[in-house]
Amino acid sequence: MYSLTLLGNGLIIILTLVDTALHTPMYFFLRNLSFLEICYTTVTLPKMLVNFVSEVKSISFAGCAAQMYFLLSLGTVECYLLAVMAYDRYRAICSPLHYPVIMNRKACAQMAFVSWLCGILLPLGNVVWIFTLPYCGPNKINHFFCDVPPVLKLACTDTTKNEMSILALSVLITLSPFLLVLVSYIRILSTVLKMTSTEGRRKAFSTCSSHLIVVTLFYGSASAMYLRPKSSHTENIDRLVSLFYSIITPMLNPMIYSLRNKEVKDALRRLRGKKRFLCELGKYLCEKRDF
């Protein structure tokens, strides 16, 4: 699964860089998302794989703090990137004539920068607060990696304030971008339903379907983990949900975008054609040199 995640997201990055037909705002944000997914899985999966084959399944206190911070940080970036991608689709479908002016290169770079900046800054305070709590009891986490609920269970003090702070941050990080996604797609749906051309409707829906599936998978699993009341948390369900949003979703995203997107499939064909041409050219030059 880790290999598939690296391969799929790496291929999306290469395609969107080398194919000029994909030098658009939509694929600029998709490239950011693919890079994010590689980082996101790399935070947890290599250590998890080491623990699977090692007798000593341990992580240092500082390593646990770093793992939690990057997990929350990259998850925050993904929330805002998905919202920005929804806004991009809204502008492309609802304001097609003004789209190149509104979503210019500078505006896209600024949106991506703000998404990454929010991810870097927003979780920092809560992670520092969690790891300054007193930990004097057992030091075994019943989890695959250092996530918030299992770490807070080990603190030997009242963690109610921490839990409320995490919930407030989760609402800010998850619901505010989700509302932007929701408003964008309501406007998109309203515009698409007014279209008289069946082909126009089909094209509009096809450009949004992949993003909608990714949004549903990510926001659904993240909300199930961080917006549920404490009483409904069970260790088995928490582990299952964590595996879904931290491993399965990043692996599925490039498949969703490549299998359901004609432009990506065309770019793959062009890349294969270039590779075949270079191979044939290399063989021809070698034969001429030997002759």
PyMOL commands that set and color helices and strands:
alter all, ss='L'
color gray80, all
select helices_A, chain A and resi 2-18+20-22+25-53+61-94+99-102+105-121+124-130+148-152+160-193+198-226+230-232+235-259+262-290
alter helices_A, ss='H'
color red, helices_A
deselect
rebuild
show_as cartoon
